[in-house]
Amino acid sequence: MAASRILQAHRKSFVSQRALAEILELLPEEEDQPATSRATLKRKREEKLNKPTPYGPVWKELTGFTMTEGPPLKVSYLDPLALLWYACNQGGGFQEFVQSCAARIPCSPGRPWDLCLYVDEVSPGNQLKPLNERKLQVLYFSLKQFGGLALSKEDAWFVLTAVRSIDVKRLADGMTQLMKRIFGIFLLDRRDQLLHGVSLPMPHQQNWMLCCRLGLLIADEAALKSVWEHKGASGTKLCFMCQNVVSESSGLHTTDTSGSLVSHGCHRKTQLVLQTDATVLEAAAHLESSEQVMRKGAFKLRQMALGFNYAKHGVLFSPELQAHLRPVSISMYDWMHNFVVAGTFHIEMTELLQVLHNHGILQSELPLARTFRVYKV
């Protein structure tokens, strides 16, 4: 049906609920025509989300956040276990795809699959608007064993939740408090069920036990900084993965008598002292114990020296999560942001094309370069 195709299609442009309702009203009358009013669309959506599953309702809420201003925040999210069961129970392509992955890569509590979380800020509407209050912090999840090709497609990723950025800013310690609650879903509330097996419907009335654990947190530098409350690229200790890397502009590597500090411009891997899950958690524990006994100025310097901010309501300072957190092991910089979107690819290719041009080799002579397009905003 035309209406169904419109509702299921991947739209290239955003369409509001009011506009969608008006579009559906223009369609010819058909059998099983979906309701077109905004209220009915909302009601039908809620009916779908509240359908029972063996793992409870799909639609859930997080409450009890510590706020700095404004009314209490409620964060709606889709329960990962219930959503996976519901998606497989629909049958069709996704169910068959999961079955093929299960046959190729078996899993068990001893060899669990890796659940991936992806964090990104989405900016709908006018990108050049000075004050865009529609920005969203969006979290997606999928499974690493789906494979690289599948994970490059948006259909392989489930939306976990979306929260307005202006609401995240109202939280005490911001994004890291939100992520503390999100990690709680996977590392506390659903941890045992995920690890010991989620029964998913498969073709021919069979079931398959999915055993998985939180394996990856994928995000750009800014998002990882806000999750772990690391000082980040603007700090003196700017690398979350390294203990001894300091910014070139700080000059600390030139005055360090121990010889352990190196500039972030250093390209020798042998000189890098890498962080581990244990060292990051130790740094957080040290900050927590020092916060009450050190003067404000001295404590600020201690945070700078360790490369982390003390966030009382944050992920690293949650006693409930301590036993299950693997901050370094699961963190992965989003390669798209590092290499392609304002990343090193542009610099490397520009330098390469300049050198080739100096030797009389034009861009039009290169098969790969001929595919490049310049897009204007």
C-alpha positions as CSV (number, residue, x, y, z in Angstrom):
1,M,0.0,0.0,0.0
2,A,1.1,3.5,-0.7
3,A,0.6,4.6,2.9
4,S,2.7,1.8,4.3
5,R,5.5,2.5,1.8
6,I,5.6,6.1,2.9
7,L,5.6,5.1,6.6
8,Q,8.4,2.6,6.1
9,A,10.6,4.5,3.7
10,H,13.9,6.1,4.8
11,R,13.1,9.8,4.3
12,K,15.8,12.0,3.0
13,S,14.3,15.0,4.8
14,F,12.7,15.5,8.2
15,V,8.9,15.6,8.2
16,S,6.9,16.7,11.2
17,Q,4.0,14.6,12.6
18,R,1.5,17.3,11.4
19,A,3.0,17.2,7.9
20,L,2.9,13.4,7.9
21,A,-0.7,13.3,8.9
22,E,-1.6,15.8,6.1
23,I,0.3,13.7,3.6
24,L,-1.6,10.5,4.6
25,E,-4.9,12.3,4.3
26,L,-4.2,13.1,0.6
27,L,-3.7,9.4,-0.2
28,P,-6.6,7.5,-1.9
29,E,-8.8,5.3,0.2
30,E,-7.4,1.8,0.5
31,E,-8.2,-1.3,2.4
32,D,-6.6,-1.3,5.9
33,Q,-5.8,2.4,5.4
34,P,-3.8,3.5,8.5
35,A,-5.2,6.3,10.6
36,T,-4.0,9.7,9.7
37,S,-4.5,12.0,12.7
38,R,-1.6,12.9,14.9
39,A,-3.4,11.6,18.0
40,T,-4.2,8.3,16.3
41,L,-0.6,7.9,15.1
42,K,0.7,8.5,18.6
43,R,-1.8,6.1,20.1
44,K,-0.9,3.3,17.6
45,R,2.8,3.9,18.2
46,E,2.3,3.6,21.9
47,E,0.3,0.4,21.4
48,K,3.2,-1.1,19.5
49,L,5.7,-0.1,22.1
50,N,3.7,-1.4,25.0
51,K,3.1,-4.8,23.6
52,P,4.2,-7.5,26.1
53,T,7.3,-9.6,25.4
54,P,8.9,-12.4,27.5
55,Y,11.4,-9.7,28.7
56,G,8.8,-7.1,29.6
57,P,7.6,-4.0,27.7
58,V,9.7,-2.5,25.0
59,W,9.1,1.0,26.2
60,K,10.6,2.0,29.5
61,E,11.6,5.1,31.5
62,L,14.6,6.2,33.6
63,T,13.8,8.6,36.4
64,G,15.5,9.8,39.6
65,F,18.2,12.0,38.0
66,T,20.0,14.6,40.0
67,M,19.2,18.0,38.4
68,T,20.9,21.4,38.5
69,E,17.8,23.3,37.3
70,G,14.3,22.8,36.0
71,P,11.8,20.0,36.5
72,P,12.8,16.4,37.0
73,L,13.9,14.6,33.8
74,K,12.3,11.4,32.5
75,V,14.3,9.5,29.8
76,S,12.3,7.1,27.7
77,Y,14.3,4.2,26.2
78,L,13.7,0.9,24.3
79,D,14.7,-2.1,26.4
80,P,17.4,-3.9,24.4
81,L,16.2,-7.5,25.3
82,A,12.6,-6.8,24.6
83,L,13.4,-5.0,21.4
84,L,15.7,-7.8,20.1
85,W,13.0,-10.4,20.9
86,Y,10.3,-8.2,19.2
87,A,12.4,-7.7,16.1
88,C,13.1,-11.4,15.7
89,N,9.5,-12.3,16.4
90,Q,8.4,-10.3,13.4
91,G,10.1,-12.8,11.1
92,G,11.5,-11.8,7.8
93,G,14.9,-10.5,6.8
94,F,16.2,-9.5,10.2
95,Q,15.3,-12.9,11.8
96,E,17.0,-14.7,8.9
97,F,20.1,-12.5,9.1
98,V,20.5,-13.2,12.9
99,Q,20.1,-16.9,12.2
100,S,22.9,-16.8,9.6
101,C,25.2,-14.9,12.0
102,A,24.5,-17.4,14.7
103,A,25.4,-20.3,12.4
104,R,28.7,-18.5,11.4
105,I,29.7,-17.4,14.9
106,P,28.3,-19.5,17.8
107,C,28.0,-17.8,21.2
108,S,27.9,-19.0,24.8
109,P,28.3,-17.6,28.3
110,G,32.0,-18.4,27.9
111,R,32.2,-16.9,24.4
112,P,29.7,-14.1,24.4
113,W,29.0,-11.7,21.5
114,D,29.9,-8.1,21.8
115,L,27.1,-5.5,22.2
116,C,28.1,-2.1,20.7
117,L,26.8,1.2,21.9
118,Y,27.1,4.2,19.6
119,V,26.8,7.8,21.0
120,D,26.4,10.9,18.8
121,E,24.8,14.3,18.9
122,V,22.2,14.8,16.2
123,S,21.3,18.3,14.9
124,P,18.0,18.4,13.1
125,G,16.9,21.5,11.3
126,N,19.1,24.5,10.3
127,Q,22.7,23.5,11.0
128,L,23.8,27.2,11.0
129,K,21.2,28.3,13.6
130,P,23.0,30.1,16.5
131,L,20.8,28.5,19.1
132,N,19.5,25.1,18.1
133,E,17.5,23.7,21.0
134,R,16.4,20.7,18.9
135,K,19.8,19.0,19.2
136,L,19.6,15.5,20.5
137,Q,22.0,13.1,22.3
138,V,21.2,9.8,20.5
139,L,22.3,6.3,21.6
140,Y,22.2,3.3,19.3
141,F,23.1,-0.3,19.9
142,S,23.9,-3.3,17.8
143,L,26.1,-6.5,17.8
144,K,29.7,-6.6,16.6
145,Q,29.2,-10.1,15.2
146,F,26.8,-8.8,12.6
147,G,29.9,-8.0,10.7
148,G,31.4,-4.8,9.2
149,L,29.2,-4.8,6.1
150,A,26.0,-5.0,8.1
151,L,27.1,-2.5,10.7
152,S,27.8,0.0,7.9
153,K,24.0,0.0,7.3
154,E,21.7,2.0,9.5
155,D,19.1,-0.9,9.5
156,A,21.5,-3.0,11.6
157,W,21.4,-0.4,14.5
158,F,18.6,0.0,17.0
159,V,17.8,3.3,18.6
160,L,18.2,3.0,22.4
161,T,17.2,6.5,23.4
162,A,17.3,10.1,22.3
163,V,17.5,13.0,24.8
164,R,17.5,16.7,24.0
165,S,20.9,18.2,24.6
166,I,19.4,21.1,26.6
167,D,17.9,18.5,29.0
168,V,21.2,16.7,29.3
169,K,22.8,20.0,30.3
170,R,20.3,20.3,33.1
171,L,21.7,17.2,34.7
172,A,24.3,17.4,37.4
173,D,27.6,16.5,35.6
174,G,25.7,16.4,32.3
175,M,26.2,13.5,29.9
176,T,28.2,11.4,32.2
177,Q,25.3,11.1,34.6
178,L,23.0,10.0,31.7
179,M,25.6,7.4,30.6
180,K,25.8,6.1,34.2
181,R,22.2,5.2,34.0
182,I,22.5,3.8,30.4
183,F,25.5,1.6,31.5
184,G,23.3,0.5,34.4
185,I,20.9,-1.1,31.9
186,F,23.6,-3.3,30.4
187,L,25.9,-3.8,33.4
188,L,23.4,-4.1,36.2
189,D,19.7,-4.5,35.3
190,R,20.2,-6.8,32.3
191,R,23.7,-8.1,32.7
192,D,23.0,-11.6,33.9
193,Q,20.3,-12.2,31.3
194,L,22.5,-10.9,28.5
195,L,25.4,-13.0,29.5
196,H,23.5,-16.3,30.2
197,G,21.2,-16.1,27.2
198,V,18.4,-14.3,25.6
199,S,16.0,-16.6,23.8
200,L,15.2,-15.2,20.4
201,P,12.6,-16.6,18.0
202,M,14.1,-18.1,14.8
203,P,12.5,-19.5,11.6
204,H,10.5,-22.8,11.8
205,Q,9.4,-22.1,15.4
206,Q,12.9,-22.6,16.8
207,N,14.7,-20.5,19.4
208,W,18.3,-19.4,19.7
209,M,20.1,-18.2,22.8
210,L,22.0,-15.0,22.4
211,C,24.8,-14.5,25.0
212,C,26.4,-11.1,24.9
213,R,28.1,-8.5,27.0
214,L,28.8,-4.8,26.5
215,G,31.9,-4.9,24.3
216,L,32.2,-1.5,22.6
217,L,31.4,2.2,23.2
218,I,31.8,3.9,19.9
219,A,31.9,7.7,19.8
220,D,33.9,10.7,18.6
221,E,36.4,12.5,20.8
222,A,33.9,15.0,22.2
223,A,31.4,12.3,23.1
224,L,34.0,10.1,24.8
225,K,35.2,13.1,26.7
226,S,31.7,13.8,28.0
227,V,31.1,10.2,29.0
228,W,34.3,9.6,30.9
229,E,34.8,13.2,32.0
230,H,38.3,13.1,30.5
231,K,40.0,16.5,29.9
232,G,40.1,15.7,26.2
233,A,41.8,17.5,23.3
234,S,41.7,20.9,25.0
235,G,43.4,19.6,28.1
236,T,47.0,19.2,29.1
237,K,46.7,15.4,29.2
238,L,44.7,15.1,26.0
239,C,44.7,11.4,25.2
240,F,42.2,9.2,27.1
241,M,44.2,6.1,26.1
242,C,47.6,7.3,27.3
243,Q,49.1,8.0,30.7
244,N,52.2,10.1,29.7
245,V,51.1,12.1,26.7
246,V,50.8,15.9,27.2
247,S,50.0,18.6,24.7
248,E,52.9,20.1,22.8
249,S,52.0,23.6,23.8
250,S,52.2,22.8,27.5
251,G,56.0,22.3,27.3
252,L,55.8,19.8,30.2
253,H,57.6,17.1,28.2
254,T,60.6,19.4,27.9
255,T,60.9,20.2,31.6
256,D,60.0,16.7,32.9
257,T,63.1,15.5,34.8
258,S,61.9,11.9,34.9
259,G,61.8,11.7,31.1
260,S,58.4,9.9,31.1
261,L,56.3,12.6,29.5
262,V,56.1,12.9,25.8
263,S,54.4,15.4,23.4
264,H,51.2,14.5,21.6
265,G,53.2,15.0,18.4
266,C,55.4,12.0,19.3
267,H,55.1,9.2,16.7
268,R,57.1,6.5,18.5
269,K,54.7,4.0,20.0
270,T,57.4,2.6,22.2
271,Q,57.5,5.8,24.2
272,L,53.8,5.7,25.0
273,V,52.6,4.4,28.4
274,L,49.0,3.2,27.8
275,Q,46.1,3.5,30.1
276,T,44.4,0.3,31.3
277,D,41.0,-0.2,32.9
278,A,42.7,-0.5,36.3
279,T,44.7,2.8,36.0
280,V,41.6,4.8,34.9
281,L,39.6,3.5,37.8
282,E,42.5,4.1,40.2
283,A,42.7,7.7,39.0
284,A,39.0,8.1,39.6
285,A,39.2,6.6,43.1
286,H,42.1,8.9,43.9
287,L,40.1,12.0,42.8
288,E,37.2,10.9,44.9
289,S,39.2,10.5,48.0
290,S,41.2,13.7,47.4
291,E,38.1,15.9,46.8
292,Q,37.3,16.2,50.5
293,V,40.8,16.8,51.8
294,M,42.5,19.0,49.2
295,R,42.1,22.8,48.7
296,K,40.2,23.9,45.7
297,G,43.3,25.1,43.8
298,A,45.4,22.1,44.6
299,F,42.5,19.8,43.7
300,K,42.2,21.5,40.3
301,L,45.8,20.9,39.6
302,R,45.4,17.3,40.6
303,Q,42.6,16.8,38.1
304,M,44.8,18.4,35.4
305,A,47.7,16.1,36.3
306,L,45.5,13.0,36.1
307,G,43.6,14.2,33.0
308,F,40.1,13.7,34.5
309,N,37.4,15.8,36.1
310,Y,35.8,14.8,39.3
311,A,32.1,14.2,38.5
312,K,30.3,13.0,41.6
313,H,27.3,11.7,39.6
314,G,29.4,10.3,36.7
315,V,30.2,6.9,35.4
316,L,33.6,6.5,36.8
317,F,32.5,7.5,40.3
318,S,29.5,5.1,40.6
319,P,30.2,2.4,43.3
320,E,27.5,0.1,41.7
321,L,29.3,0.1,38.3
322,Q,32.9,-0.2,39.6
323,A,33.1,-4.0,39.5
324,H,31.8,-4.2,35.9
325,L,33.4,-1.1,34.2
326,R,36.0,-1.5,31.5
327,P,36.5,2.1,30.4
328,V,39.5,1.6,28.2
329,S,38.7,-1.8,26.9
330,I,35.3,-0.8,25.5
331,S,36.1,2.7,24.3
332,M,36.6,3.1,20.5
333,Y,37.1,6.4,18.7
334,D,34.7,6.6,15.7
335,W,36.9,6.2,12.7
336,M,34.5,8.2,10.5
337,H,35.1,11.3,12.6
338,N,38.9,10.7,13.1
339,F,39.7,10.0,9.4
340,V,36.9,11.3,7.2
341,V,34.8,14.0,8.8
342,A,37.2,16.9,9.4
343,G,39.9,14.2,10.0
344,T,43.3,13.2,8.7
345,F,42.0,11.9,5.3
346,H,41.5,15.5,4.0
347,I,45.0,16.6,5.1
348,E,46.7,13.5,3.7
349,M,44.9,13.6,0.3
350,T,45.4,17.3,-0.1
351,E,49.2,16.9,0.5
352,L,49.3,13.9,-1.8
353,L,47.5,15.7,-4.6
354,Q,49.8,18.7,-4.2
355,V,52.9,16.6,-4.5
356,L,51.5,14.8,-7.6
357,H,50.5,18.1,-9.2
358,N,54.1,19.4,-8.7
359,H,55.3,16.4,-10.7
360,G,52.8,17.0,-13.5
361,I,50.2,14.4,-12.4
362,L,46.8,15.9,-12.5
363,Q,43.8,14.9,-10.4
364,S,41.9,14.0,-13.6
365,E,44.5,11.3,-14.4
366,L,43.8,9.4,-11.1
367,P,40.9,6.9,-11.2
368,L,40.2,7.4,-7.4
369,A,40.5,11.1,-7.5
370,R,38.1,11.4,-10.4
371,T,35.3,10.1,-8.1
372,F,35.8,13.0,-5.6
373,R,33.0,15.5,-5.5
374,V,32.9,19.0,-3.9
375,Y,29.6,19.6,-2.1
376,K,28.5,23.1,-1.3
377,V,26.4,23.9,1.8
